[in-house]
Amino acid sequence: MKQLLSLLTIILAIGCAPKHNIEISYEGFSNDTIVISQKPYADYIKQNNVKFKHDTIILKGGTAKANIDLSQAQYIWIDNLQYRHIDQYHGTVGFHPAGKVTLVMDNKDRVKVNITQANGYVLSSVKGSKLNAHISEIDNILRPLHLERDNIGTQINKIIFEQGIPSQEIRQKMLSVGDKIKDIRTEFISEHINDKVAAYLLLNIRAKDAVALYEQMDKSLFSGTFRPVEEAITELIETGKIKANAEKLLTAGSIAPNFTLKDLSGGEFTLSSLQGKWVILDFWGTWCGWCIKGFPKLIDYYNKYSEKLEVVAINCIDSDDRWREGVKKHSLPFTNIKDDNKVSAQYAVSLYPTKVIITPEGRIHKVFTGESEDFYKEIDKIMK
């Protein structure tokens, strides 16, 4: 009889167990539609070509419940349609970072998330997970700065696409906000050096600070969920050494570092295959307004001098999908390849776009950063 009661107790417990692992409550929102986006955390960190899965949920009485597949640790965004954003300059649709709530969950997690309105951004709190409580804590500090940076970015894109060159003042303003965000993250890591949130934030600060803080951290933080972060830090250390060496050696007349990368069709492209022609390496990203702004003129020059000149467009920091979409959208007729982080380090790239002119003999001629008329004058000069 006792065994039967025990069995019934187990069955009832299983039957009554909640079938959700996220409870969400919103306060002060005019829109009752939210979007939960998720992607395996390892794929997010490694920038693998795995798309986010999106689920749209209608709030009932300002609340919602969701059951996320946590067979792998997941990187999760919660967005309200009230913060939906259409970027008219890049033609993309997304959500303002100031309205985004981020979670990192594994199969043991069950959380309650409360989201309220502030002055143009959201505030969030999380119960049930120390890591996610810490993530919300730092996000609450940073969202006003994300809002400020987003507004400045919109102004800069408007100037780039409609007028020309943004003033040094507004560009410095953008850089200052970005520096402030990195400083706050770095300080937060220092204050939580023995907590998992330190591992979570490590790839979102300056590389030299990340490497220094990693040396101080308990490496057990990087077991399980955050193993990909440790792998990325190890790669960061290696590419940092490559970049430091490149900055010393990459001068006019030096041999251009050879490399092999995948092209759009999955085939291999090797730089040395172009010896005998002038070559432009164009390091760019879909997120880079200056890069996009410069494409029409670069295409014109490519068409003008194609008998003597090749352009190799090296996409950086984008996902595989974004790279392919960018090439198609901007009709890039060049040799299009994807950076592996090592090639950009070999060429000491720190600003975008960076254009490297290589002689037919395979030597560095000149390096240009930013979108510059001087670059095109130099091309006209060497093509004579």
N, C-alpha and C positions, 0 to 999 in steps of 0.2 A: 504493500500500500504506500509506504514511504517512498519507494522507488518510483511509483506511478505519479505521486504528487511532485516529486523532484523533476520528473520528465515534463509534467504539465507546466511547472514553473518556468522551465527553460523555454518551452514552446511559446508560452505567453510573453516571456521577456523578449524573445526574438520577434514575435508578432507586433509587440508594442514599441519596438525600437524605432526611433525617428528615421524616416527615409530621406532625410536631407542632411547636408553637412554645412550649409550656409543659411543663416537667417539674416535678413536685411530689413532695416527700417529707415525710412526717409522722413525728414521733417522740414516743412517750409518750401516744398517744391510745387510748381504749377504743372509739371509734366509727370504723368504716372507710368511712363514707359522707361525701362532700364535695359541695358545690354550687358550681359556677362560674357567676357571673352577669355578664353583659356588656351594655353599652349604648354606642352611639357617644358619644365624649367630648363632642363639640359639643352633642349633644342633652342630655347630663347637665348641662353648664354652663348652657345656655339654658333648662333645665327644660321642654323640649319634651315633648309628649304621646307619648313613645315608651317602651314598656315594656322592662324588662330581659328579656333572654333567659336562661333558667336551664337548666343541664345538670347532671344528677346523675351522679356517677362513684363507683364502688366502688374503693377502694384495694386494690392487690395487693402484699402484702409492705410495706405502708406507702408505696407510691409510685403515681403515676398520671401519664399523659401526656395532653395535650389539644391540639387544633388549633383555635385561635380565628380566626375570620374577621377579618382585619386590613385589609380593603379600605378601611376608615376607621379612624382612631385610636379605640381602645376604652377605656372605663373598666371595670375588672374587679374583682369581689370574689371571693375564695375563702373559703368557710366550711365548717366541719366541723359535722355534725349534733349533735355534743356541745355546741355552743354555741347550739343552737336555743332561741328564747325566745318564750313566749306571754304577751302583755300582756293580762291579764284585765280591765284597766280600760278599755282602748280597743278590745279585741277583735281585736288584730292579732297576726300571727305573723311572726317575723323571726329575726335572729341578733344576739347580743350584740356590740357594737362591739369589745369586748375580745378577741373571737376572730376578728376579720375581718382578712384580708390584702388590701391594695389594690394594684392595678397600673394603669398607664397605658401602653398599648402601641400602636405603629404598625407599618406593614408590614415594617419592617426588623428588628423585635425577635424574639429567641428567648431565653427566660430559663429559669433553674433556680431554683426556690423551695424553701427548706427551712423547715419550720415545726415548732417544738417547744413543749412545754407549760411554762408558768411557774406562778405562784401565782394561778390563777383567770383567766389571760389567756394569750395566745400570744406567742411571739417568732418573728420571721421574718428570713430573709436571702435576698438575691437576687443571682444572678450573671448576667452577660450584658447588663446595662443599668445605666448609671450613674444614670439618673433613678430607676429602680425600687429600686436599692440605697439611694438617699437616702430614698425614700418609706418603705421598711422601717425605715431608721434612725430617722426621726422617729416613725413609728408605734410602734416598740418603746419609745420614751421616753414616749409618750402613753397607751398601752393601760392601764397601772395607773390613770391618772386617768380614763379612759373607764369603767373598771370601777367606780371610786368614784362617779362622777357617775351612772352607771346605777343603782347601789344607792340613792343618795339620791333619784333620780327615782321609783323604785318606792315608797319610803317616802312621798314627797309625794303621789303619786297615790292611795295607800291612804288617807291622811288626807283628801284632797279628796273622794274618792268614798264614804268611809265615815263620816267625822266632821265635816269642815267646813274650817276654815281652818288651814293649816300654820303653825307658829310662825315668827317672824321669824328665829330662830336657824337653823332647818333651811333656810329660803329663802336666807339669807345664805351658808350652807355650799355650797349648789348654785351660787350666783353666784361664789363664791370659786374653786371648782374650774374653772368655765368661764373665769374670768379667767386662771387659771394656765395652762390649755391654750392660750389665745390668746397669752399672754406667751411661752410656750415656742416656739410656731410663729413668732412675730415675730422672736425671737432667732435661730432656725434660718435664717429667710430672710436676715437680716442677715449671718450667717456663710457663706451660700451664695448671695450676691446675684448671682453670675454663672453660676449653675447653673440648669437647667430646673426643679429642684424648687422654686425660689423662685417661678416662675410658677405652678406647681401649687398652692402653699399660699396664694397671695395673696388669694384670695376667702374664706379661712377665718380671717381675723384681723379686728381692729377696722377699720372703714371708713377712719378718719383715718390709721391706720398703713399700711393697704394703699395709699392714695393717695400717702403720703410715700415709701414704699419703691419704688413703681412709678416715680416720678420719677428714682430712682437707678439703675434697672435698664437693662441693655443691651436695647433694644427688639427686637433680633434674636431674643431668647428667645421672642418671641410670634409668630414666623412658624410656619406649619404647625399642628401640634397645638394650640398654646396661643393661637392667634388669638382664639378665643371668650372666653378669659380677658381679653385686652386690651379686647375690645368690652364685656365686663361691667364692667371697671374704668372705662372711659370713661362708661358709663351711671351707675356709682356716683358718679363725680365730679359728673355733672349732677344726679342726684337729691339728692346732698349739698347742692348749692347751693339746690335747691328747698326742701329740708327746713329749712336754716338760715334762709331767707327766711320760711318758714311760721311758724317759732318766734317770729319778731318780729311778724308780722302777725295770727296766728290768736288773736284775743282776743274776749271776749264782745262781741257787737254787730257784729263784722266780718262782711263778706259771705262766706258759705261758698263755697269754690272749686268751681266747676262742673266736671263731668267726664262722660265717656261711656265705658262699659265693656261688655264682652260678658256676656250672661246665659247661663243654662243651655242655652237653645235656640239660642244663637249670634246672637240678636238684640241690638240696641244699647239700652242703658239710659242715660238722661241724667238727672242729679240734678235739674235745673231743671224736669223734667216733674212733679215732686211739689210744686211751690210751691202754697201754699194749705192744706197739711197740715203738722203737726209730723212731723219725720223723725229717726229714730235711725240713724246709721251705726255698724254693729258690725264692727270689724276683728278677725278671728279666724283660727285655723288648726286643722287636725285634730290637730296635735301639741301644742296648748295645753290642758292639763288644766282650767285655770280657765275657758277659753272654753266647753268642753264642759259643765262643771259648771253654768254659768249659763244654758244654753239653755232648760231647762224653765220657769224663772221668766220669761225673756224672752218665750217663746211665750205664757205665760199673760197677760202684760201686753199683748202684741200683740193677742190675741183680745179682751181686755177693752176696749181703746181703739181698735180697728181703724177706727172711723168717723172718728176725728180724727188717727190716727197711722199712719205707715208705718215699717217696719223694713227697712233695706237692709243685708244681711249681705255684707261684703266679705272674701272669703277671701284670705289672704296666705301666701306662701312655700311653698304646697303645689303638687304636680303637678296637672294637670287631672283625672286619674283620682281622686286622693285627695280633691280638692275635691268632685267629683260623688258619690263614695262617702260622704263626710261629710254632705253635704246629705241624701242618701237615708237614711242610717243614723239621723240625728237628727231626721228628718221636719221640716225647717225650712220653714215656710210663708211665709217672707219673700221679698222680691226678692233673689235670690242672684246675685252677680256676682264676678268674679275680678280681683284687683288686678293692675296692670301695673307695680308698684313706684313709679310716679310719683304715683298717687293717695294712697297711704299717706305718701309724702313731702310732698305738698301739705298733708296734715293732721298733719304732724310726728309720725307714729306711731313710738314706740320701745318701747312695752310692750304686751302683749296680755293680755286683750282691751282695746281702747280703744273707748269709746262716745262718739260726738259727737251732741249734741242740737241740731237745727237748727229754727229758728222757721218758721212758715208763710210769712214774708216772705223766707226764704232766708238768714237770718243765724245766726251761731254763738250758741247759748244757753249751753251748758256742755259741758265735756269731762271724762270720767271714765276713769281707767285702773284696770285690775284689776277684780275682781268686788266690787261695793260696794252695800250696802243704801242708801247715800245716793243712788245713781243711781235706784233705784225710788221712793224718797221724793220725789225731784225730779219724776219722771214723774207720780206721784199729784198733786203740787202743781199742775203746769201743765195737767193734764187737768180740773181742777175747773171 
